[in-house]
Amino acid sequence: MFKIVYQDGSWQELDLEELHQYMVRSVKKGDHVDEEGRTAQEVYQILTFAAMLQEVELQREKSHVFADSKSGGLYTYDSFKANGV
């Protein structure tokens, strides 16, 4: 266990895995340049958000755009819904 003492005098004990979440990333230590100055927890949150955003975009593309076989144009989901499809 590692005892972490903050400037205000408060403290907490963390094991190595917990401590890793608060360690600041550095290019000098072999971390990616995009992670410089961020904690592992921040990097995880950013990557999770980016993955969720990508999934939302993929689902939007799959479910909201349909090809119109008659004119070759595109209709949105709302267009189909308005036409009772």
N, C-alpha and C positions, 0 to 999 in steps of 0.2 A: 504494500500500500504506500501511496505517496501522499504526504500532507501538503496541501496547497494553502498558503497564507496570503490573503489579499491585503491591499494597502489599508483598508479600514480595520484590519485586525481580525476579521472573520476568517474562518478556514473550513476546509473540507478534506476528506480523505478519498482518494481515487485509486482504483487499481490500474494496471497498465493499459488495459483496453479502454477504460473511461478516459484516462489521461490522453490517449492518442487522439480522441475526438477534439481536444482543445489545443493540441500542438499546432503551431503555425507552420504552413508549408513554405518551402524555400527552394529555389532553383539550385542554390549552392549544395543542397542536400539531395539533389536528384529528382525533385518534384517538377511537374510540368510548369511552364512559364505562366499559363492561365490560372494556376493554383497559388501563385506567389502571394504571400501575405494573408491567405485564408486558412481557416481551420478545416480539419477533415470533415467536421459536421457541416460547415458552410458549403464545401465542395459537394458533399452528398445531397444537400438540399437543392443546390443549383442543378445538378445532374438529374435528380428526380423531377424537378419542375420542367426541365428541357425535355425529358422523356414523355412526361404527361402532355406537354404542349404538342409534341410530334404526334402522339397517338390521337389527340383531339383533331388535329389537322387531317390525318389519314381518315379518320371516321367521318369527318365533314365531307371530304372529297368522295368517299364511297356512298354516303347516304343522301347528299343534297344535290348532286348533279346527275342528270339522266339524259341520254341522247334521244332526240326526237327522230324516230325512224322515217317520218314523212318528209320533213324538211331538212334533216341533217343538222338542225340547230340544237341548242342545249336548253333544257328547262331546269329550273330549280325545284326542290322539294315543294316549296310553296306554290309554284305554278301547277304542279300535278294535283296538289291538295285542292286548289281553287277550282280545278276542272273535275273534281270528284273521283280522281284516280287513286 
